[in-house]
Amino acid sequence: MRVMGVDPGLTRCGLSVIESGRGRKVIALDVDVVHTPSEQPLQMRLLTISDVVEHWLDTHVPDVLAIERVFANQNANTAMGTAQAGGVIALAAARRNIDVHFHTPSEVKAAVTGNGRADKAQVTEMVTRILGLQTKPTPADAADALALAICHCWRAPMISRMAAAEAMAAEQRKKYQAKIKAAR
């Protein structure tokens, strides 16, 4: 499975692509950070992010996108910009019929470090070890994008089983309701 991990942001947007192997083995294929100047108009910043993401989607052809879920932030402007960047990216994936999954920062930290409250240095260190990289990915947005992709690779089997169980439950509910309706 090829996963594109995205740490959305207006000023810095981390992008990564990894491929999963057997078990928990993952291989980094590419990582980068899109920078947009804060003095640029919002629509131009979003266009830059969109253009780069479109290029990555066409170049890397991921099976799924893992995007960091926006969480409550003390700075509303930062949260809004992050949400807007994430929306542009999810839209680009939807146009290509690529599944998008959102993961919270604590889910990602727990997946790669075992601690949902790990700091950025711990996440970067573990990403470097897990992927067997020679140097630590910088800036932190690059490491976060890789961590998102790793998190999704490792959580995907459980997500798939949960979706199958929910579909089965919905089908059983439908059959039960039809049975009740027929008995009336």
Stockholm file with secondary structure:
# STOCKHOLM 1.0

chainA/1-184         MRVMGVDPGLTRCGLSVIESGRGRKVIALDVDVVHTPSEQPLQMRLLTISDVVEHWLDTHVPDVLAIERVFANQNANTAMGTAQAGGVIALAAARRNIDVHFHTPSEVKAAVTGNGRADKAQVTEMVTRILGLQTKPTPADAADALALAICHCWRAPMISRMAAAEAMAAEQRKKYQAKIKAAR
#=GR chainA/1-184 SS CEEEEEECCSSEEEEEEEEECSTTCEEEEEEEEEECCTTSCHHHHHHHHHHHHHHHHHHHCCSEEEEECCCCCSCHHHHHHHHHHHHHHHHHHHHTTCEEEEECHHHHHHHHHSCTTCCHHHHHHHHHHHHTCSSCCSSHHHHHHHHHHHHHHHHHHHHHHHHHHHHHHHHHHHHHHHHHHHHC
#=GC SS_cons         CEEEEEECCSSEEEEEEEEECSTTCEEEEEEEEEECCTTSCHHHHHHHHHHHHHHHHHHHCCSEEEEECCCCCSCHHHHHHHHHHHHHHHHHHHHTTCEEEEECHHHHHHHHHSCTTCCHHHHHHHHHHHHTCSSCCSSHHHHHHHHHHHHHHHHHHHHHHHHHHHHHHHHHHHHHHHHHHHHC
//
